Amino acid sequence: MKNARNLLALAAAALMATSGMAMTKEEYNAGKDRIGADYKAAKAQCDTLQGNAKDVCMKEAKGREKVAKAELEAQYKPSDKATYNVNEARADADYEVAKEKCDDQKGDAKDICVKDAKAAHVAAKENAKVQRAQAKPADSTAEKRADVAEAKKDAAEAQREANYKAAKERCDTMSGDAKDKCVADAKRTHGQ
């Protein structure tokens, strides 16, 4: 029930963050207090858990706090930079949680899990950069198109590299000809 309430609050905050309406200093301070209280409640709930489940819970709570703070800041002082910071906070929070979940695994499975988490993180951060380029005003349409195209090109390159590293990590579980074929396929698939 608490998670549903927190998710509803986060969804409402996200909706308000994208509405473009700035808030007053009092509303901002009240929002900061609410975020702090929500974090303390989530942390207290995590304290009932043990082992890696507790660690994952704590990463989730901290991630929700960082995203909520970024959304609040974007609502208080709307800008393309603030919106980018929200997207970046989401990407970072998701990455931290995914990495922590990988601790439940051992050996090659853990290494693959971490590389997959990193690839997803790179993709999310690069997508945030593309969205920022699309939202950023430009002097001319041609200039804006060029900026967006450059951001998309850079994003695709970074994503290909991260996906290649994740695919290569999967190949490390193999040996001999199978490994060689796997690495060659990964290079071909990811343009390396």
C-alpha positions in Angstrom: 0.0 0.0 0.0 2.8 2.4 0.9 4.5 1.6 -2.4 1.3 2.3 -4.3 1.0 5.7 -2.5 4.7 6.5 -3.2 4.3 5.6 -6.9 1.1 7.7 -7.1 3.0 10.6 -5.5 5.9 10.2 -7.9 3.6 10.0 -10.9 1.8 13.2 -9.8 5.2 14.9 -9.2 6.4 13.8 -12.6 3.2 15.2 -14.2 3.6 18.5 -12.4 7.3 18.6 -13.3 6.4 18.4 -17.0 3.6 20.9 -16.8 5.9 23.9 -17.1 4.4 25.8 -14.2 6.9 27.2 -11.7 6.1 26.9 -8.0 6.5 29.2 -5.1 9.3 29.1 -2.5 6.8 27.8 0.1 5.6 25.0 -2.2 9.2 24.1 -3.0 10.1 23.9 0.7 7.0 21.8 1.4 8.0 19.5 -1.4 11.5 19.1 0.0 10.0 18.3 3.4 7.7 15.7 1.8 10.6 14.1 -0.1 12.6 13.9 3.1 9.7 12.3 5.0 9.1 9.8 2.2 12.7 8.8 2.2 12.8 8.3 5.9 9.7 6.1 5.7 11.1 4.1 2.9 14.4 3.7 4.7 12.6 2.5 7.9 10.8 -0.1 5.7 14.2 -1.3 4.3 15.5 -1.7 7.9 13.1 -4.6 8.3 14.9 -6.5 5.5 18.2 -8.3 5.6 21.1 -9.1 3.2 21.1 -8.0 -0.4 17.3 -7.4 -0.3 17.9 -4.6 2.2 20.7 -3.2 0.0 18.4 -3.2 -3.0 15.6 -1.6 -1.0 18.0 1.1 0.2 19.2 1.8 -3.4 15.6 2.0 -4.5 14.7 4.4 -1.7 17.7 6.6 -2.4 17.0 6.6 -6.1 13.4 7.6 -5.6 14.6 10.5 -3.4 17.1 11.7 -6.0 14.5 11.5 -8.8 11.9 13.3 -6.6 14.4 16.0 -5.8 15.3 16.5 -9.4 11.6 16.6 -10.4 11.0 19.2 -7.6 13.9 21.3 -8.8 12.6 21.1 -12.4 9.2 22.2 -11.2 10.6 25.1 -9.2 13.0 26.3 -11.9 11.8 24.8 -15.2 14.4 24.6 -17.9 15.8 22.1 -20.5 18.7 21.5 -18.1 16.4 20.7 -15.2 14.4 18.3 -17.4 17.7 16.7 -18.4 18.7 16.4 -14.8 15.5 14.5 -14.1 16.2 12.1 -16.9 19.7 11.7 -15.7 18.6 11.1 -12.1 16.2 8.4 -13.3 19.0 6.7 -15.3 21.4 6.8 -12.4 18.8 5.5 -9.9 17.8 2.6 -12.2 21.5 1.7 -12.7 22.3 1.7 -9.0 19.4 -0.6 -8.3 20.2 -2.9 -11.2 23.8 -3.2 -10.1 22.8 -4.0 -6.6 20.4 -6.7 -7.8 23.4 -8.2 -9.6 25.0 -8.9 -6.2 22.5 -11.8 -5.8 24.4 -13.6 -8.6 27.9 -15.1 -8.7 30.7 -15.4 -11.3 30.0 -15.0 -14.9 26.3 -14.4 -14.4 27.1 -11.4 -12.1 29.6 -10.0 -14.6 27.0 -10.3 -17.4 24.3 -8.7 -15.2 26.6 -5.7 -14.4 27.5 -5.2 -18.1 23.8 -5.4 -19.0 23.0 -2.8 -16.3 25.7 -0.6 -17.6 24.4 -0.9 -21.2 20.9 0.1 -20.1 22.4 3.0 -18.1 24.4 4.3 -21.1 21.3 4.0 -23.3 19.1 5.9 -20.8 21.7 8.7 -20.4 22.3 9.0 -24.1 18.5 9.2 -24.7 18.4 12.0 -22.1 21.0 13.9 -24.1 19.1 13.4 -27.3 15.9 14.7 -25.6 17.8 17.7 -24.3 19.1 18.5 -27.8 15.6 18.2 -29.2 14.2 20.6 -26.5 17.0 23.1 -26.7 16.1 26.2 -28.7 18.2 27.0 -31.8 18.7 30.0 -34.1 17.5 28.1 -37.1 15.8 24.9 -38.0 18.9 23.7 -39.8 21.0 24.3 -36.7 18.6 22.5 -34.5 18.4 19.5 -36.9 22.2 19.4 -37.0 22.4 19.5 -33.2 19.8 16.7 -32.8 21.5 14.6 -35.5 24.9 15.0 -33.8 23.3 14.0 -30.4 21.6 11.0 -32.0 24.9 9.9 -33.7 26.8 10.2 -30.4 24.1 8.3 -28.6 24.0 5.5 -31.1 27.8 5.1 -30.9 27.8 5.0 -27.1 25.0 2.5 -27.0 26.7 0.3 -29.6 29.9 0.3 -27.5 28.0 -0.6 -24.3 26.0 -3.3 -26.0 29.1 -4.7 -27.5 30.8 -4.9 -24.1 27.7 -6.7 -22.7 27.6 -9.2 -25.6 31.4 -9.8 -25.3 30.9 -10.5 -21.6 28.4 -13.2 -22.5 31.1 -14.7 -24.8 33.5 -15.0 -22.0 31.5 -17.8 -20.6 32.4 -19.9 -23.6 35.6 -21.3 -24.9 37.4 -22.3 -28.1 35.6 -22.0 -31.4 32.3 -21.2 -29.8 33.8 -18.2 -28.0 35.6 -17.0 -31.2 32.3 -17.2 -33.1 30.4 -15.4 -30.4 33.0 -12.5 -30.3 32.9 -12.3 -34.1 29.1 -12.2 -34.1 29.1 -9.5 -31.3 31.5 -7.4 -33.3 29.5 -7.7 -36.4 26.2 -7.1 -34.7 27.4 -4.0 -32.8 29.6 -2.5 -35.5 32.9 -3.0 -33.8 
